[in-house]
Amino acid sequence: MNYIILDNELTVWAVAIGVALTVSFALFIIKRVLVKRLGAYAAHTETYLDDLAIKVLSATHPLFIVLIGLF
């Protein structure tokens, strides 16, 4: 029973979806850790660049992260 969807077997699609989910999950974890650690670091500095980096990372939309994972 080999199912072909858009010229790819079902197992290939399953592996691709698994990789995309794993990468997306890893990116969510990395974002969370970066925001937390950069926030702790930014509390001890007086520059605005680290505060800006925290705001940008915090404002990253989850859909963007999922799309990067799919890419």
Backbone hydrogen bonds in HBPLUS format (Angstrom, degrees):
<---DONOR---> <-ACCEPTOR-->    atom                        ^
c    i                          cat <-CA-CA->   ^        H-A-AA   ^      H-
h    n   atom  resd res      DA  || num        DHA   H-A  angle D-A-AA Bond
n    s   type  num  typ     dist DA aas  dist angle  dist       angle   num
A0010-LEU N   A0003-TYR O   3.10 MM   7  5.65 129.3  2.37 152.1 155.3     1
A0005-ILE N   A0008-ASN O   2.77 MM   3  5.33 167.0  1.78 159.7 156.7     2
A0008-ASN N   A0005-ILE O   3.05 MM   3  5.33 147.7  2.16 108.4 118.0     3
A0012-VAL N   A0009-GLU O   3.13 MM   3  5.39 125.3  2.44 101.7 114.7     4
A0013-TRP N   A0009-GLU O   3.23 MM   4  6.65 155.4  2.30 148.7 155.3     5
A0014-ALA N   A0010-LEU O   2.95 MM   4  6.20 154.0  2.01 147.4 154.9     6
A0015-VAL N   A0011-THR O   2.98 MM   4  6.20 158.0  2.03 146.8 151.9     7
A0016-ALA N   A0012-VAL O   2.97 MM   4  6.16 160.6  2.01 147.6 153.2     8
A0017-ILE N   A0013-TRP O   2.90 MM   4  6.10 158.7  1.95 149.9 155.4     9
A0018-GLY N   A0014-ALA O   2.94 MM   4  6.08 156.4  1.99 144.1 151.1    10
A0019-VAL N   A0015-VAL O   2.90 MM   4  6.12 157.0  1.95 151.4 157.1    11
A0020-ALA N   A0016-ALA O   2.96 MM   4  6.12 161.8  1.99 146.3 151.6    12
A0021-LEU N   A0017-ILE O   2.92 MM   4  6.10 160.6  1.95 150.2 155.2    13
A0022-THR N   A0018-GLY O   2.98 MM   4  6.10 156.6  2.03 143.7 150.5    14
A0023-VAL N   A0019-VAL O   2.89 MM   4  6.07 165.0  1.91 155.2 158.9    15
A0024-SER N   A0020-ALA O   2.93 MM   4  6.05 161.4  1.97 146.4 152.1    16
A0025-PHE N   A0021-LEU O   2.91 MM   4  6.03 162.2  1.94 147.3 152.3    17
A0026-ALA N   A0022-THR O   2.93 MM   4  6.11 158.9  1.97 146.8 152.9    18
A0027-LEU N   A0023-VAL O   2.88 MM   4  6.11 153.1  1.96 148.6 156.0    19
A0028-PHE N   A0024-SER O   2.98 MM   4  6.27 152.4  2.05 148.7 156.0    20
A0029-ILE N   A0025-PHE O   3.03 MM   4  6.33 158.2  2.08 149.6 155.2    21
A0030-ILE N   A0026-ALA O   2.86 MM   4  6.08 162.3  1.89 151.0 156.1    22
A0031-LYS N   A0027-LEU O   2.89 MM   4  6.00 159.5  1.93 145.7 151.4    23
A0032-ARG N   A0028-PHE O   3.01 MM   4  6.20 160.7  2.05 145.9 151.1    24
A0033-VAL N   A0029-ILE O   2.95 MM   4  6.19 163.3  1.98 154.7 158.7    25
A0034-LEU N   A0030-ILE O   2.88 MM   4  5.99 165.0  1.90 152.3 156.9    26
A0035-VAL N   A0031-LYS O   2.95 MM   4  6.09 165.1  1.97 153.1 156.8    27
A0036-LYS N   A0032-ARG O   3.07 MM   4  6.21 159.4  2.11 143.6 149.6    28
A0037-ARG N   A0033-VAL O   2.88 MM   4  6.05 173.0  1.89 158.4 160.2    29
A0038-LEU N   A0034-LEU O   2.80 MM   4  5.68 159.5  1.84 146.9 153.9    30
A0039-GLY N   A0035-VAL O   2.91 MM   4  5.76 143.5  2.04 133.7 143.7    31
A0040-ALA N   A0036-LYS O   3.12 MM   4  6.39 149.5  2.21 140.9 148.2    32
A0041-TYR N   A0037-ARG O   2.99 MM   4  6.25 152.5  2.07 143.3 151.2    33
A0042-ALA N   A0038-LEU O   2.76 MM   4  5.87 155.9  1.82 145.9 153.0    34
A0043-ALA N   A0039-GLY O   3.17 MM   4  6.24 135.8  2.37 137.1 146.3    35
A0044-HIS N   A0041-TYR O   3.12 MM   3  5.69 155.3  2.18 112.8 119.7    36
A0045-THR N   A0042-ALA O   3.29 MM   3  5.21 165.0  2.32 102.4 106.9    37
A0052-LEU N   A0048-TYR O   2.87 MM   4  6.11 150.1  1.96 148.1 157.0    38
A0053-ALA N   A0049-LEU O   2.92 MM   4  6.17 153.0  1.99 144.8 151.9    39
A0054-ILE N   A0050-ASP O   3.07 MM   4  6.29 151.4  2.15 141.5 148.3    40
A0055-LYS N   A0051-ASP O   3.04 MM   4  6.33 157.7  2.09 145.4 151.2    41
A0056-VAL N   A0052-LEU O   2.91 MM   4  6.17 159.3  1.96 152.4 158.0    42
A0057-LEU N   A0053-ALA O   2.95 MM   4  6.10 168.0  1.96 149.2 152.7    43
A0058-SER N   A0054-ILE O   2.83 MM   4  5.90 158.2  1.88 148.5 155.4    44
A0059-ALA N   A0055-LYS O   2.97 MM   4  6.00 141.1  2.12 139.3 149.0    45
A0060-THR N   A0057-LEU O   3.31 MM   3  5.32 161.6  2.35 101.0 106.3    46
A0064-PHE N   A0061-HIS O   3.02 MM   3  5.38 127.2  2.31 107.1 119.9    47
A0065-ILE N   A0061-HIS O   3.36 MM   4  6.82 152.2  2.44 147.6 155.0    48
A0066-VAL N   A0062-PRO O   2.99 MM   4  6.30 158.0  2.04 151.0 156.7    49
A0067-LEU N   A0063-LEU O   2.88 MM   4  6.11 157.1  1.93 148.1 154.6    50
A0068-ILE N   A0064-PHE O   2.96 MM   4  6.21 151.2  2.04 145.5 153.1    51
A0069-GLY N   A0065-ILE O   2.97 MM   4  6.24 151.9  2.05 143.0 151.1    52
A0070-LEU N   A0066-VAL O   2.85 MM   4  6.19 145.3  1.97 146.4 156.4    53
A0071-PHE N   A0067-LEU O   2.95 MM   4  6.13 145.5  2.07 141.2 150.5    54
